[in-house]
Structures are given as C-alpha cells and as structure tokens.
Amino acid sequence: MISVMGTLMINLERRIYTLQYMTAKERYYQMMEEEPDILLRAPLGAVASYLGMSQETLSRIRR
C-alpha cells in the first residue's frame, strides 16, 4: 500500500512532467479525460493557470 506521502510524490512528479513535456493542447485534453466537468466548476482563468497557459491560449484550444 502506497503511503500518503508516496501518493503526493507520484502526483507531483506527474504534474512536473506534464508541464515540461506536454503541449498546451495535450495538457488540456488530458485534463478533459480525467476531469471532464472541471469547466463547469472552475473559472476559465483558474483552469488556464493550472494548465500553465494564458486564457487566450485556452480559448483557442477549446474552439
């Protein structure tokens, strides 16, 4: 069984990888697969910030 600290470390490593090696579009599509209703719950500015992109970039990707 993985400890809480182990789970946090795995999640942090995954987050760093996605921000460094995935394109903005790939990060958006991955988020939509994992949390499809996130856009209904969070403001677009917060989603864009979490994904490491501007609101304008997020708007272009969503089109």
DSSP file (Angstrom, degrees, kcal/mol; ACC not computed):
  #  RESIDUE AA STRUCTURE BP1 BP2  ACC     N-H-->O    O-->H-N    N-H-->O    O-->H-N    TCO  KAPPA ALPHA  PHI   PSI    X-CA   Y-CA   Z-CA
    1    1 A M              0   0    0      0, 0.0     2,-0.3     0, 0.0     0, 0.0   0.000 360.0 360.0 360.0 130.8    0.0    0.0    0.0
    2    2 A I        -     0   0    0      1,-0.1     5,-0.0     2,-0.0     0, 0.0  -0.602 360.0-126.1 -80.7 135.4    1.4    3.4   -1.0
    3    3 A S     >  -     0   0    0     -2,-0.3     4,-2.3     1,-0.1     5,-0.2  -0.217  24.7-105.4 -72.8 168.6    1.6    5.9    1.8
    4    4 A V  H  > S+     0   0    0      1,-0.2     4,-2.4     2,-0.2     5,-0.2   0.906 123.6  51.3 -60.6 -42.3    0.0    9.4    1.5
    5    5 A M  H  > S+     0   0    0      1,-0.2     4,-2.3     2,-0.2    -1,-0.2   0.896 108.7  51.5 -64.0 -39.7    3.5   10.9    1.0
    6    6 A G  H  > S+     0   0    0      2,-0.2     4,-2.2     1,-0.2    -1,-0.2   0.906 109.8  49.4 -62.7 -42.2    4.2    8.4   -1.8
    7    7 A T  H  X S+     0   0    0     -4,-2.3     4,-2.4     2,-0.2    -2,-0.2   0.909 110.8  49.9 -63.4 -43.1    0.9    9.3   -3.5
    8    8 A L  H  X S+     0   0    0     -4,-2.4     4,-2.4     1,-0.2    -2,-0.2   0.902 110.4  50.2 -62.5 -41.5    1.7   13.0   -3.2
    9    9 A M  H  X S+     0   0    0     -4,-2.3     4,-2.5     2,-0.2    -1,-0.2   0.902 110.5  49.2 -65.1 -41.1    5.2   12.5   -4.7
   10   10 A I  H  X S+     0   0    0     -4,-2.2     4,-2.2     2,-0.2    -2,-0.2   0.922 112.3  48.2 -63.7 -44.1    3.8   10.5   -7.6
   11   11 A N  H  X S+     0   0    0     -4,-2.4     4,-2.2     2,-0.2    -2,-0.2   0.895 112.2  49.3 -63.9 -40.3    1.2   13.2   -8.3
   12   12 A L  H  X S+     0   0    0     -4,-2.4     4,-2.5     2,-0.2     5,-0.2   0.914 110.5  50.2 -65.1 -43.5    3.9   15.9   -8.1
   13   13 A E  H  X S+     0   0    0     -4,-2.5     4,-2.2     1,-0.2    -2,-0.2   0.905 111.4  48.9 -61.4 -41.6    6.2   14.1  -10.5
   14   14 A R  H  X S+     0   0    0     -4,-2.2     4,-2.4     2,-0.2    -1,-0.2   0.905 110.9  50.3 -64.5 -42.1    3.3   13.6  -13.0
   15   15 A R  H  X S+     0   0    0     -4,-2.2     4,-2.2     2,-0.2    -2,-0.2   0.920 110.7  48.5 -63.2 -45.0    2.4   17.3  -12.8
   16   16 A I  H  X S+     0   0    0     -4,-2.5     4,-1.9     1,-0.2     5,-0.2   0.917 111.1  51.4 -62.1 -43.2    6.0   18.4  -13.4
   17   17 A Y  H  X S+     0   0    0     -4,-2.2     4,-2.9     1,-0.2     5,-0.4   0.934 109.9  48.7 -59.7 -47.1    6.3   16.0  -16.4
   18   18 A T  H  X S+     0   0    0     -4,-2.4     4,-1.5     1,-0.2    -1,-0.2   0.897 112.3  48.1 -63.9 -39.1    3.1   17.3  -18.0
   19   19 A L  H  < S+     0   0    0     -4,-2.2    -1,-0.2    -5,-0.2    -2,-0.2   0.835 119.3  39.3 -69.8 -31.0    4.2   21.0  -17.6
   20   20 A Q  H  < S+     0   0    0     -4,-1.9    -2,-0.2    -5,-0.2    -1,-0.2   0.866 129.1  22.2 -85.5 -37.7    7.6   20.3  -19.0
   21   21 A Y  H  < S+     0   0    0     -4,-2.9     2,-0.3    -5,-0.2    -3,-0.2   0.559 102.5  79.5-116.2 -10.1    7.0   17.9  -21.8
   22   22 A M  S  < S-     0   0    0     -4,-1.5     2,-0.0    -5,-0.4     0, 0.0  -0.767  73.8-120.1-102.2 147.9    3.4   18.1  -23.0
   23   23 A T     >  -     0   0    0     -2,-0.3     4,-2.5     1,-0.1     5,-0.2  -0.308  32.0-105.1 -73.9 166.7    2.0   20.8  -25.3
   24   24 A A  H  > S+     0   0    0      1,-0.2     4,-2.3     2,-0.2     5,-0.1   0.903 123.1  50.9 -59.1 -41.5   -0.8   23.0  -24.1
   25   25 A K  H  > S+     0   0    0      1,-0.2     4,-2.5     2,-0.2    -1,-0.2   0.905 109.5  49.6 -64.9 -41.6   -3.3   21.1  -26.2
   26   26 A E  H  > S+     0   0    0      2,-0.2     4,-2.3     1,-0.2    -1,-0.2   0.903 110.6  50.2 -64.1 -41.3   -2.1   17.8  -24.8
   27   27 A R  H  X S+     0   0    0     -4,-2.5     4,-2.3     2,-0.2    -2,-0.2   0.907 111.2  49.6 -63.3 -40.7   -2.5   19.1  -21.2
   28   28 A Y  H  X S+     0   0    0     -4,-2.3     4,-2.3     2,-0.2    -2,-0.2   0.944 112.6  45.9 -63.2 -48.5   -6.0   20.3  -22.0
   29   29 A Y  H  X S+     0   0    0     -4,-2.5     4,-1.7     1,-0.2    -1,-0.2   0.865 111.5  52.4 -65.8 -35.4   -7.1   17.0  -23.5
   30   30 A Q  H  X S+     0   0    0     -4,-2.3     4,-2.1     2,-0.2    -1,-0.2   0.930 110.3  48.2 -64.2 -43.9   -5.6   15.0  -20.6
   31   31 A M  H  X S+     0   0    0     -4,-2.3     4,-3.5     1,-0.2    -2,-0.2   0.902 109.5  53.0 -62.2 -40.3   -7.4   17.2  -18.1
   32   32 A M  H  < S+     0   0    0     -4,-2.3    -1,-0.2     1,-0.2    -2,-0.2   0.824 109.8  48.9 -66.9 -30.3  -10.7   16.8  -20.0
   33   33 A E  H  < S+     0   0    0     -4,-1.7    -1,-0.2    -5,-0.2    -2,-0.2   0.897 120.4  35.9 -71.1 -40.7  -10.3   13.0  -20.0
   34   34 A E  H  < S+     0   0    0     -4,-2.1    -2,-0.2     1,-0.2    -3,-0.2   0.855 136.8  16.6 -83.4 -36.9   -9.6   12.9  -16.2
   35   35 A E    ><  +     0   0    0     -4,-3.5     3,-1.8    -5,-0.2     4,-0.3  -0.603  67.5 168.5-136.1  71.6  -11.9   15.7  -15.1
   36   36 A P  T 3  S+     0   0    0      0, 0.0     3,-0.4     0, 0.0    -1,-0.1   0.754  77.6  50.9 -63.9 -24.5  -14.5   16.4  -17.8
   37   37 A D  T >> S+     0   0    0      1,-0.2     3,-1.1     2,-0.1     4,-0.9   0.311  77.2 103.6 -95.2  11.3  -16.7   18.6  -15.7
   38   38 A I  H X> S+     0   0    0     -3,-1.8     4,-2.4     1,-0.3     3,-0.6   0.844  74.6  59.1 -62.2 -33.8  -14.0   20.8  -14.5
   39   39 A L  H 34 S+     0   0    0     -3,-0.4    -1,-0.3    -4,-0.3    -2,-0.1   0.730 103.7  52.8 -70.0 -19.9  -15.0   23.7  -16.8
   40   40 A L  H <4 S+     0   0    0     -3,-1.1    -1,-0.2     1,-0.1    -2,-0.2   0.737 117.4  36.7 -81.6 -23.7  -18.4   23.7  -15.2
   41   41 A R  H << S+     0   0    0     -4,-0.9    -2,-0.2    -3,-0.6    -3,-0.1   0.724 113.8  50.4-101.9 -25.4  -17.0   24.0  -11.7
   42   42 A A  S  < S-     0   0    0     -4,-2.4    -1,-0.1    -5,-0.1     2,-0.0  -0.884  84.3-105.8-121.3 147.1  -14.0   26.3  -12.1
   43   43 A P    >>  -     0   0    0      0, 0.0     4,-2.0     0, 0.0     3,-0.5  -0.357  32.7-118.4 -64.5 148.8  -13.5   29.7  -13.8
   44   44 A L  H 3> S+     0   0    0      1,-0.2     4,-2.8     2,-0.2     5,-0.2   0.844 113.4  58.9 -59.5 -34.6  -11.6   29.6  -17.1
   45   45 A G  H 3> S+     0   0    0      1,-0.2     4,-2.2     2,-0.2    -1,-0.2   0.894 106.9  46.9 -61.7 -39.6   -8.8   31.7  -15.7
   46   46 A A  H <> S+     0   0    0     -3,-0.5     4,-2.4     2,-0.2    -2,-0.2   0.890 112.6  49.4 -69.1 -39.8   -8.1   29.2  -12.9
   47   47 A V  H  X S+     0   0    0     -4,-2.0     4,-2.1     2,-0.2    -2,-0.2   0.930 111.9  48.6 -64.2 -45.6   -8.2   26.3  -15.4
   48   48 A A  H  X>S+     0   0    0     -4,-2.8     5,-2.6     1,-0.2     4,-0.7   0.916 111.9  49.3 -60.8 -44.1   -5.8   28.1  -17.7
   49   49 A S  H ><5S+     0   0    0     -4,-2.2     3,-1.0     1,-0.2    -1,-0.2   0.919 110.1  50.7 -62.7 -44.0   -3.4   28.9  -14.8
   50   50 A Y  H 3<5S+     0   0    0     -4,-2.4    -1,-0.2     1,-0.3    -2,-0.2   0.875 111.6  48.4 -60.8 -38.0   -3.5   25.3  -13.7
   51   51 A L  H 3<5S-     0   0    0     -4,-2.1    -1,-0.3    -5,-0.2    -2,-0.2   0.537 116.1-116.4 -81.9  -6.4   -2.6   24.1  -17.2
   52   52 A G  T <<5S+     0   0    0     -3,-1.0     2,-0.3    -4,-0.7    -3,-0.2   0.875  77.0 103.7  76.5  38.4    0.2   26.7  -17.4
   53   53 A M  S   <S-     0   0    0     -5,-2.6    -1,-0.3    -6,-0.1    -2,-0.1  -0.921  72.2 -95.7-143.5 168.0   -1.2   28.7  -20.3
   54   54 A S     >  -     0   0    0     -2,-0.3     4,-2.2     1,-0.1     5,-0.2  -0.388  35.3-112.7 -80.5 163.9   -3.0   32.0  -20.9
   55   55 A Q  H  > S+     0   0    0      1,-0.2     4,-2.5     2,-0.2     5,-0.2   0.861 118.8  56.3 -63.0 -34.8   -6.7   32.4  -21.1
   56   56 A E  H  > S+     0   0    0      2,-0.2     4,-2.2     1,-0.2    -1,-0.2   0.916 106.9  48.0 -63.7 -43.2   -6.3   33.3  -24.8
   57   57 A T  H  > S+     0   0    0      2,-0.2     4,-2.3     1,-0.2    -2,-0.2   0.918 111.7  50.2 -63.3 -43.7   -4.5   30.0  -25.5
   58   58 A L  H  X S+     0   0    0     -4,-2.2     4,-2.2     1,-0.2    -2,-0.2   0.910 109.7  51.3 -61.6 -41.7   -7.1   28.0  -23.6
   59   59 A S  H  X S+     0   0    0     -4,-2.5     4,-1.1     1,-0.2    -1,-0.2   0.904 109.9  49.5 -62.8 -41.1   -9.9   29.7  -25.6
   60   60 A R  H  < S+     0   0    0     -4,-2.2     3,-0.4     1,-0.2    -2,-0.2   0.906 111.4  49.0 -63.4 -41.4   -8.1   28.9  -28.9
   61   61 A I  H  < S+     0   0    0     -4,-2.3    -2,-0.2     1,-0.2    -1,-0.2   0.888 108.3  53.9 -65.8 -38.7   -7.7   25.3  -27.9
   62   62 A R  H  <        0   0    0     -4,-2.2    -1,-0.2     1,-0.3    -2,-0.2   0.737 360.0 360.0 -70.4 -21.9  -11.4   25.0  -26.9
   63   63 A R     <        0   0    0     -4,-1.1    -1,-0.3    -3,-0.4    -2,-0.2   0.486 360.0 360.0 -67.5 360.0  -12.5   26.3  -30.3
